[in-house]
Amino acid sequence: MTGLITVPMPSSGCVDIWAKDLDAGSYDNCTPKSRLKFYFDGDTSRKSRRVCCEDFRRAGANDELIIDVQVWGEDEEGNKDYCSTVIIVQDNLNICPNSG
C-alpha cells in the first residue's frame, strides 16, 4: 500500500480521495481482498478524504497541494497495519484562486 496519487482538481472545486484507491496489492490469508477495509490515519470512519480549494488556501498552495497520510488496511479479524504515503492534488486549470 505505498505509492503516490496525483488527482486533478475538478471544476466543482472539491475532490474525494478514497483510501482503497491507494491500495497497491494488500492481501490476507483468510479475508478475501473484497472484504478488506481501508481508511485514513487510523480512523475507521474516514474511508475517504475530501480536498477542496479551501485546503489549498489554508496551506498557502497555488497549483499543487501535497498531503501526507497514513493508509490503514484491516482484515475481518481486526488485524491491521498501515503505510505512510502522499496524496498530490493538482489545480492545473486554476479552479482554485491562487494564494499569492
Buried (B, 14 or more C-beta within 10 A) or exposed (E): BEEEBEBEBEEEBBBEBBBBEBBEEBEBEEBEEEEBBBBBEEEEEEBEBEBBBEBBBEEEBBBBBEBEBBBBBBBEEEEBEBBEBBBEBEBEEEBBEEEE
